[in-house]
Amino acid sequence: QVQLVESGGDLVQPGDSLRLSCAASGFTSVSYAFGWFRQAPGKEREGVACISAGDESTYYSDSVKGRFTISKDNAKNTVFLQMDSLKPEDTGVYYCAADPPQYYSSCPRDTEYDYWGQGTQVTVSS
């Protein structure tokens, strides 16, 4: 059974850092693409970062580029999202998603991800 479990969400102040984790089970993360998404209250879900299945190329939304870093520890079957210089507008529920390998160096479209976690809350407020 495929399962993704996010953790690491918290209440932090602007400028702080957080690292989110996504533990994958039921499949090996080595060959999957992963994405991090977030949804703020009253807003649509948006993709913030992804890592491709083949060569682990990484991509970021403009709103987080230079502040967030996605990485993958294949030995631990875990994907991370390092979030630095957090802003109030980063507040939301963060979701991890996984997709079986379709593309070598690009990421799936948001609607192509097959597996989703339950989310973890990140709140940035002074």
Backbone as CSV, one residue per row, in Angstrom:
resi,resn,N_x,N_y,N_z,CA_x,CA_y,CA_z,C_x,C_y,C_z
1,GLN,0.855,-1.190,0.000,0.000,0.000,0.000,0.894,1.245,0.000
2,VAL,0.665,2.110,-0.965,1.448,3.330,-1.067,0.974,4.346,-0.038
3,GLN,1.918,4.937,0.651,1.561,5.934,1.660,2.613,7.031,1.699
4,LEU,2.141,8.273,1.837,3.013,9.428,2.017,2.594,10.112,3.308
5,VAL,3.552,10.352,4.183,3.247,10.984,5.464,4.137,12.201,5.633
6,GLU,3.528,13.386,5.678,4.266,14.626,5.867,4.413,14.921,7.360
7,SER,5.468,15.619,7.694,5.685,16.077,9.060,6.576,17.307,9.024
8,GLY,6.645,17.997,10.159,7.541,19.139,10.283,6.856,20.489,10.280
9,GLY,5.565,20.516,10.022,4.854,21.790,10.046,4.818,22.377,11.446
10,ASP,4.751,23.698,11.508,4.796,24.358,12.821,4.362,25.804,12.677
11,LEU,4.234,26.481,13.808,4.001,27.915,13.859,5.355,28.591,14.043
12,VAL,5.729,29.450,13.110,7.021,30.125,13.172,6.847,31.603,12.871
13,GLN,7.904,32.366,13.125,7.874,33.803,12.865,8.447,34.103,11.484
14,PRO,8.088,35.227,10.921,8.692,35.621,9.640,10.207,35.629,9.730
15,GLY,10.847,35.100,8.694,12.298,35.017,8.667,12.849,33.699,9.178
16,ASP,12.030,32.917,9.855,12.474,31.622,10.382,12.576,30.585,9.268
17,SER,13.091,29.422,9.647,13.225,28.294,8.726,12.474,27.088,9.262
18,LEU,12.060,26.224,8.345,11.430,24.957,8.682,11.865,23.928,7.666
19,ARG,11.910,22.678,8.084,12.152,21.597,7.128,11.006,20.608,7.221
20,LEU,10.302,20.456,6.129,9.239,19.470,6.037,9.795,18.153,5.515
21,SER,9.219,17.062,6.019,9.608,15.732,5.566,8.396,15.009,4.994
22,CYS,8.659,14.149,4.040,7.608,13.317,3.450,8.155,11.896,3.390
23,ALA,7.672,11.049,4.273,8.129,9.657,4.324,7.259,8.816,3.409
24,ALA,7.908,8.130,2.475,7.183,7.302,1.508,7.295,5.836,1.884
25,SER,6.219,5.107,1.730,6.234,3.672,1.954,5.379,2.995,0.902
26,GLY,5.660,1.735,0.669,4.917,0.988,-0.330,5.517,1.048,-1.711
27,PHE,6.549,1.872,-1.885,7.264,1.930,-3.152,8.624,2.555,-2.852
28,THR,9.535,2.429,-3.781,10.847,3.018,-3.584,10.873,4.398,-4.205
29,SER,11.354,5.350,-3.436,11.353,6.733,-3.898,12.391,6.982,-4.980
30,VAL,13.269,6.018,-5.165,14.365,6.227,-6.105,13.871,6.585,-7.486
31,SER,12.783,5.965,-7.927,12.367,6.129,-9.313,11.129,6.990,-9.469
32,TYR,10.677,7.651,-8.423,9.468,8.449,-8.502,9.799,9.939,-8.548
33,ALA,8.919,10.698,-9.146,8.964,12.150,-9.061,8.150,12.578,-7.847
34,PHE,8.580,13.643,-7.203,7.880,14.155,-6.028,7.619,15.645,-6.187
35,GLY,6.509,16.056,-5.625,6.185,17.480,-5.613,5.699,17.898,-4.239
36,TRP,5.933,19.161,-3.930,5.360,19.789,-2.735,4.356,20.826,-3.195
37,PHE,3.191,20.795,-2.565,2.120,21.722,-2.870,1.668,22.392,-1.584
38,ARG,0.991,23.508,-1.704,0.430,24.139,-0.517,-0.929,24.728,-0.855
39,GLN,-1.734,24.847,0.182,-3.050,25.459,0.014,-3.326,26.355,1.204
40,ALA,-3.503,27.621,0.919,-3.847,28.599,1.944,-5.364,28.687,2.045
41,PRO,-5.869,29.133,3.190,-7.323,29.246,3.360,-7.942,30.120,2.278
42,GLY,-8.974,29.603,1.648,-9.677,30.368,0.628,-8.976,30.457,-0.709
43,LYS,-7.855,29.753,-0.852,-7.101,29.813,-2.109,-6.977,28.425,-2.719
44,GLU,-6.665,28.405,-3.998,-6.460,27.128,-4.672,-5.094,26.540,-4.291
45,ARG,-5.010,25.244,-4.414,-3.735,24.582,-4.182,-2.726,25.008,-5.250
46,GLU,-1.491,25.215,-4.842,-0.443,25.596,-5.791,0.783,24.721,-5.581
47,GLY,1.442,24.424,-6.673,2.686,23.679,-6.596,3.822,24.622,-6.256
48,VAL,4.702,24.233,-5.334,5.811,25.101,-4.954,7.170,24.522,-5.345
49,ALA,7.297,23.206,-5.402,8.587,22.614,-5.748,8.382,21.181,-6.225
50,CYS,9.295,20.728,-7.066,9.233,19.327,-7.490,10.639,18.850,-7.833
51,ILE,10.790,17.525,-7.805,12.060,16.896,-8.149,11.760,15.765,-9.112
52,SER,12.452,15.750,-10.226,12.120,14.797,-11.282,12.574,13.389,-10.942
53,ALA,11.990,12.411,-11.615,12.256,11.011,-11.314,13.633,10.556,-11.790
54,GLY,14.045,11.016,-12.964,15.245,10.464,-13.572,16.534,11.050,-13.054
55,ASP,16.732,12.339,-13.312,18.008,12.962,-12.937,17.878,13.880,-11.735
56,GLU,16.734,13.843,-11.064,16.478,14.637,-9.857,16.668,16.132,-10.106
57,SER,16.259,16.566,-11.287,16.215,18.007,-11.528,15.151,18.613,-10.617
58,THR,15.398,19.848,-10.186,14.463,20.502,-9.280,13.877,21.759,-9.916
59,TYR,12.648,22.034,-9.555,11.927,23.185,-10.093,11.154,23.842,-8.959
60,TYR,11.005,25.165,-9.056,10.351,25.929,-7.993,9.411,26.958,-8.584
61,SER,8.376,27.266,-7.827,7.520,28.368,-8.235,8.264,29.672,-7.987
62,ASP,7.875,30.708,-8.682,8.541,31.993,-8.530,8.436,32.513,-7.102
63,SER,7.353,32.186,-6.435,7.120,32.721,-5.095,8.072,32.147,-4.045
64,VAL,8.701,31.002,-4.327,9.580,30.388,-3.332,11.010,30.221,-3.838
65,LYS,11.243,30.532,-5.091,12.575,30.340,-5.672,13.616,31.133,-4.894
66,GLY,14.698,30.463,-4.540,15.762,31.089,-3.771,15.588,30.961,-2.265
67,ARG,14.404,30.533,-1.825,14.150,30.389,-0.390,13.878,28.936,0.002
68,PHE,13.278,28.168,-0.896,12.929,26.773,-0.617,13.847,25.843,-1.404
69,THR,14.125,24.681,-0.812,14.937,23.671,-1.482,14.302,22.306,-1.292
70,ILE,14.050,21.610,-2.393,13.526,20.245,-2.330,14.688,19.277,-2.510
71,SER,14.668,18.193,-1.733,15.719,17.185,-1.854,15.131,15.825,-1.530
72,LYS,15.916,14.797,-1.844,15.417,13.438,-1.648,16.520,12.575,-1.069
73,ASP,16.203,11.827,-0.035,17.134,10.851,0.548,16.618,9.476,0.176
74,ASN,17.200,8.892,-0.873,16.677,7.627,-1.377,16.874,6.489,-0.378
75,ALA,17.926,6.555,0.418,18.178,5.499,1.399,17.080,5.471,2.456
76,LYS,16.550,6.660,2.766,15.493,6.748,3.783,14.104,6.827,3.180
77,ASN,14.022,6.792,1.855,12.727,6.892,1.173,11.961,8.133,1.624
78,THR,12.671,9.243,1.722,12.091,10.469,2.270,12.437,11.655,1.388
79,VAL,11.474,12.543,1.232,11.661,13.778,0.491,11.532,14.939,1.471
80,PHE,12.351,15.959,1.273,12.379,17.093,2.188,12.048,18.381,1.446
81,LEU,11.534,19.345,2.195,11.389,20.706,1.704,11.977,21.629,2.756
82,GLN,13.155,22.156,2.479,13.793,23.129,3.363,13.240,24.496,3.016
83,MET,12.674,25.161,3.996,12.042,26.463,3.774,12.758,27.506,4.621
84,ASP,13.392,28.444,3.980,14.116,29.514,4.657,13.450,30.853,4.393
85,SER,13.790,31.820,5.226,13.260,33.179,5.070,11.744,33.158,4.886
86,LEU,11.074,32.465,5.760,9.637,32.291,5.634,8.893,33.612,5.763
87,LYS,7.820,33.707,5.015,6.986,34.908,4.994,5.555,34.540,5.403
88,PRO,4.781,35.498,5.870,3.382,35.187,6.224,2.606,34.559,5.061
89,GLU,2.929,34.948,3.849,2.217,34.399,2.695,2.599,32.948,2.394
90,ASP,3.551,32.403,3.116,3.881,30.979,2.985,2.955,30.104,3.834
91,THR,2.111,30.717,4.614,1.180,29.983,5.469,0.239,29.122,4.644
92,GLY,0.022,27.898,5.106,-0.893,26.996,4.435,-0.659,25.558,4.847
93,VAL,-1.479,24.680,4.305,-1.270,23.253,4.483,-0.387,22.776,3.336
94,TYR,0.697,22.113,3.687,1.659,21.639,2.699,1.475,20.145,2.478
95,TYR,1.381,19.787,1.206,1.156,18.406,0.806,2.322,17.889,-0.028
96,CYS,2.631,16.642,0.190,3.613,15.935,-0.625,2.850,15.049,-1.612
97,ALA,3.381,14.931,-2.820,2.753,14.085,-3.833,3.827,13.318,-4.587
98,ALA,3.473,12.134,-5.067,4.423,11.287,-5.787,3.812,10.776,-7.076
99,ASP,4.665,10.578,-8.066,4.206,10.090,-9.360,5.200,9.063,-9.904
100,PRO,4.699,7.925,-10.370,5.604,6.953,-10.997,6.337,7.604,-12.157
101,PRO,7.541,7.118,-12.471,8.363,7.796,-13.475,7.716,7.865,-14.847
102,GLN,7.535,9.089,-15.332,7.031,9.330,-16.673,8.050,10.135,-17.484
103,TYR,8.739,11.046,-16.799,9.650,11.966,-17.452,11.009,11.883,-16.787
104,TYR,12.057,11.986,-17.559,13.400,11.831,-16.990,13.839,13.074,-16.234
105,SER,13.698,14.224,-16.846,14.253,15.425,-16.219,13.234,16.543,-16.048
106,SER,11.983,16.259,-16.227,10.958,17.259,-15.945,9.954,16.675,-14.959
107,CYS,9.105,17.524,-14.438,8.147,17.095,-13.427,6.762,16.890,-14.032
108,PRO,5.975,16.051,-13.401,4.613,15.844,-13.898,3.779,17.126,-13.764
109,ARG,2.715,17.212,-14.531,1.736,18.269,-14.292,1.051,17.990,-12.963
110,ASP,0.541,19.030,-12.341,-0.056,18.874,-11.011,-1.101,17.767,-10.977
111,THR,-1.864,17.638,-12.036,-2.957,16.660,-12.062,-2.487,15.235,-12.322
112,GLU,-1.194,15.068,-12.596,-0.688,13.732,-12.920,-0.199,12.957,-11.709
113,TYR,-0.035,13.631,-10.589,0.474,12.920,-9.415,-0.553,11.891,-8.943
114,ASP,-0.077,10.686,-8.696,-0.969,9.590,-8.317,-1.206,9.496,-6.817
115,TYR,-0.232,9.897,-6.037,-0.309,9.668,-4.588,-0.108,10.984,-3.844
116,TRP,-0.893,11.150,-2.784,-0.863,12.376,-1.988,-0.823,12.051,-0.508
117,GLY,-0.134,12.893,0.252,-0.151,12.781,1.692,-1.319,13.548,2.281
118,GLN,-1.393,13.523,3.612,-2.535,14.142,4.293,-2.302,15.621,4.606
119,GLY,-1.066,16.070,4.470,-0.752,17.483,4.684,-0.217,17.788,6.074
120,THR,0.541,18.871,6.156,1.049,19.360,7.423,0.926,20.886,7.421
121,GLN,0.498,21.451,8.556,0.199,22.876,8.631,1.461,23.691,8.903
122,VAL,1.651,24.712,8.087,2.710,25.684,8.303,2.058,27.042,8.496
123,THR,2.369,27.684,9.610,1.836,29.013,9.893,2.999,29.948,10.172
124,VAL,3.053,31.032,9.418,4.099,32.028,9.591,3.441,33.312,10.066
125,SER,3.708,33.667,11.304,3.033,34.820,11.886,3.864,35.379,13.024
126,SER,3.824,36.708,13.175,4.523,37.336,14.286,3.579,37.509,15.474
